[in-house]
């Protein structure tokens, strides 16, 4: 009889343990991975800097091809409210001062990066249409740079997900149904390209700073 009671207690104890809640934003660090947190943060920082380089090149090409270098003085005529506001960008000081949790910071980066990917895709499609009406061949150069930046950004998305996983953060999925509406105005296509890459360059600068701050903190004794 005593043996039966012990068995029943062990059974109910196992049920209680198995249903213990686990915080949503936190999962166990990937101990099976050969990569350390420092490794993945360094890889994400390196990938971010690579994307910044391609983004800057694409922005310069768009500015030269479509605006003869005067793009910054032409953007006031178009507002892209579908882009993330710079006021919502995560900054290094947010990490340094622990103003927000790492999980929230990484989730915001993932969500905003996804929105920029959708905008880069739309810019790429716009450049294809502009190229079809171009007799100089110059738009092809802008299209090539936009395509590379878009491709490298997808690699950054993967790197960010790996980093979050190794750090022990489970991130929500992104809105795959998000679509950026087209425009029939070729001028607005050019403006959208410039504004998108200008804001994206700013965003990436903050992303790099965030990864650098996380890396510095991880390496601190």
C-alpha positions as CSV (number, residue, x, y, z in Angstrom):
1,X,0.0,0.0,0.0
2,X,2.8,2.4,1.0
3,X,4.5,1.6,-2.3
4,X,1.4,2.5,-4.3
5,X,1.1,5.8,-2.5
6,X,4.7,6.7,-3.3
7,X,4.1,5.8,-7.0
8,X,1.0,8.0,-7.1
9,X,2.8,10.9,-5.5
10,X,5.7,10.5,-8.1
11,X,3.1,10.4,-10.9
12,X,1.3,13.6,-9.9
13,X,4.7,15.3,-9.2
14,X,5.8,14.6,-12.7
15,X,2.5,16.1,-14.1
16,X,3.1,19.2,-12.1
17,X,6.6,19.6,-13.3
18,X,5.7,19.0,-17.0
19,X,3.1,21.8,-16.9
20,X,5.3,24.4,-15.3
21,X,5.0,27.6,-17.4
22,X,8.0,28.7,-19.4
23,X,8.4,32.5,-20.1
24,X,7.5,33.0,-23.7
25,X,10.3,35.3,-24.6
26,X,13.0,33.0,-23.2
27,X,14.2,29.6,-24.2
28,X,17.2,27.6,-23.1
29,X,20.4,28.6,-24.7
30,X,21.4,26.3,-27.5
31,X,24.0,24.3,-25.7
32,X,24.2,21.9,-28.6
33,X,25.5,24.6,-30.9
34,X,29.3,25.0,-31.3
35,X,28.7,28.7,-31.5
36,X,28.9,30.9,-28.4
37,X,26.8,34.0,-27.9
38,X,29.9,36.1,-28.7
39,X,30.4,34.1,-31.9
40,X,26.8,34.8,-33.2
41,X,26.8,38.4,-32.1
42,X,30.1,39.0,-33.9
43,X,28.7,37.2,-37.0
44,X,25.6,39.4,-37.0
45,X,27.6,42.5,-36.5
46,X,29.9,41.6,-39.4
47,X,26.9,40.7,-41.6
48,X,25.2,44.0,-40.7
49,X,28.3,46.0,-41.7
50,X,28.3,44.1,-45.0
51,X,24.7,45.0,-45.7
52,X,25.4,48.6,-44.7
53,X,28.2,48.7,-47.4
54,X,25.8,47.4,-50.1
55,X,23.0,49.7,-48.9
56,X,25.2,52.7,-49.1
57,X,26.4,51.7,-52.6
58,X,22.8,51.2,-53.7
59,X,21.7,54.6,-52.2
60,X,24.5,56.4,-54.0
61,X,23.6,54.6,-57.3
62,X,19.9,55.6,-56.9
63,X,20.8,59.2,-56.1
64,X,23.1,59.4,-59.1
65,X,21.0,57.6,-61.7
66,X,17.6,59.1,-60.8
67,X,18.4,62.5,-59.2
68,X,21.8,63.4,-60.5
69,X,23.0,63.6,-56.9
70,X,20.2,65.8,-55.6
71,X,17.9,63.2,-54.1
72,X,18.0,64.5,-50.5
73,X,16.4,67.8,-51.7
74,X,13.5,66.0,-53.5
75,X,12.1,63.7,-50.8
76,X,9.8,66.1,-49.1
77,X,7.1,65.5,-51.8
78,X,6.6,61.8,-50.7
79,X,5.9,60.4,-47.3
80,X,6.3,56.6,-46.8
81,X,4.2,55.9,-43.7
82,X,4.7,52.2,-44.3
83,X,8.3,52.4,-43.3
84,X,9.3,52.1,-39.6
85,X,9.6,55.5,-37.9
86,X,13.2,56.4,-36.9
87,X,11.8,57.2,-33.5
88,X,11.1,53.5,-33.0
89,X,14.6,52.3,-33.9
90,X,16.4,50.4,-31.2
91,X,19.6,52.1,-30.1
92,X,22.7,51.0,-28.4
93,X,21.8,53.1,-25.3
94,X,18.6,51.1,-24.9
95,X,20.8,48.0,-24.4
96,X,23.5,49.8,-22.3
97,X,20.9,51.2,-19.9
98,X,18.7,48.1,-19.9
99,X,15.8,50.4,-21.0
100,X,14.3,47.3,-22.7
101,X,14.8,43.6,-22.5
102,X,17.0,41.8,-25.0
103,X,14.1,39.8,-26.2
104,X,12.1,42.9,-26.9
105,X,15.0,44.6,-28.7
106,X,15.6,41.5,-30.9
107,X,11.9,41.1,-31.7
108,X,11.7,44.8,-32.7
109,X,14.8,44.4,-34.9
110,X,13.3,41.3,-36.5
111,X,9.9,43.0,-37.2
112,X,11.4,46.2,-38.6
113,X,13.9,44.3,-40.7
114,X,11.1,42.3,-42.2
115,X,9.3,45.5,-43.1
116,X,12.4,46.9,-44.8
117,X,12.8,43.6,-46.7
118,X,9.3,44.1,-48.2
119,X,10.2,47.7,-49.2
120,X,13.5,46.6,-50.8
121,X,11.5,44.0,-52.8
122,X,9.1,46.7,-54.0
123,X,12.0,49.0,-54.9
124,X,13.6,46.2,-56.8
125,X,10.3,45.6,-58.8
126,X,10.1,49.4,-59.4
127,X,13.6,49.4,-60.8
128,X,12.8,46.6,-63.2
129,X,9.9,48.7,-64.5
130,X,12.0,51.8,-64.7
131,X,14.7,49.9,-66.6
132,X,12.3,48.8,-69.2
133,X,11.7,52.4,-70.1
134,X,15.4,53.4,-69.8
135,X,17.4,54.0,-73.0
136,X,20.7,54.9,-71.3
137,X,21.3,51.6,-69.5
138,X,22.0,53.4,-66.2
139,X,19.0,52.1,-64.3
140,X,20.4,48.6,-64.7
141,X,23.3,49.6,-62.5
142,X,20.9,50.8,-59.8
143,X,18.9,47.6,-60.1
144,X,22.0,45.5,-59.7
145,X,22.9,47.3,-56.5
146,X,19.4,47.1,-55.1
147,X,19.2,43.4,-55.9
148,X,22.4,42.7,-54.0
149,X,21.3,44.7,-51.0
150,X,18.0,42.9,-50.9
151,X,19.8,39.5,-51.1
152,X,22.3,40.4,-48.4
153,X,19.4,41.6,-46.1
154,X,17.8,38.2,-46.3
155,X,21.1,36.7,-45.0
156,X,21.0,39.3,-42.2
157,X,17.5,38.0,-41.3
158,X,18.9,34.5,-40.9
159,X,21.9,35.7,-38.9
160,X,19.5,37.6,-36.5
161,X,17.4,34.5,-36.0
162,X,20.4,32.4,-35.2
163,X,21.7,35.0,-32.8
164,X,18.4,35.2,-30.9
165,X,18.2,31.4,-30.7
166,X,21.7,31.0,-29.3
167,X,21.0,33.8,-26.8
168,X,17.9,31.9,-25.7
169,X,15.2,34.2,-27.1
170,X,12.2,32.8,-29.0
171,X,10.9,35.5,-31.4
172,X,7.5,35.8,-32.9
173,X,6.9,35.3,-36.5
174,X,6.6,38.2,-39.0
175,X,3.6,39.3,-41.0
176,X,4.2,37.5,-44.3
177,X,1.0,39.0,-45.7
178,X,2.6,42.5,-45.6
179,X,2.7,44.0,-49.1
180,X,3.9,47.4,-50.2
181,X,1.4,48.9,-52.7
182,X,2.8,49.8,-56.1
183,X,2.6,53.3,-57.7
184,X,2.0,54.2,-61.3
185,X,4.2,57.3,-61.1
186,X,7.8,56.7,-62.2
187,X,8.9,59.8,-60.3
188,X,7.4,58.3,-57.1
189,X,9.1,55.0,-57.8
190,X,12.4,56.9,-57.8
191,X,11.5,58.8,-54.7
192,X,10.5,55.6,-52.9
193,X,13.8,54.0,-53.8
194,X,15.8,56.9,-52.4
195,X,13.7,57.3,-49.2
196,X,13.7,53.5,-48.5
197,X,17.5,53.2,-48.8
198,X,18.2,56.4,-46.9
199,X,16.1,55.2,-44.0
200,X,17.4,51.7,-44.3
201,X,20.9,52.9,-44.0
202,X,20.1,54.8,-40.8
203,X,18.3,51.7,-39.4
204,X,21.3,49.5,-40.1
205,X,23.6,51.9,-38.4
206,X,21.6,51.5,-35.2
207,X,21.4,47.7,-35.7
208,X,25.2,47.6,-35.9
209,X,25.5,49.6,-32.7
210,X,23.0,47.3,-30.9
211,X,25.0,44.2,-31.9
212,X,28.2,45.9,-30.9
213,X,26.8,46.9,-27.5
214,X,25.5,43.3,-26.9
215,X,28.8,41.9,-27.9
216,X,30.7,44.3,-25.5
217,X,28.4,43.3,-22.7
218,X,28.8,39.6,-23.4
219,X,32.6,39.9,-23.3
220,X,32.7,41.9,-20.1
221,X,33.8,40.0,-17.1
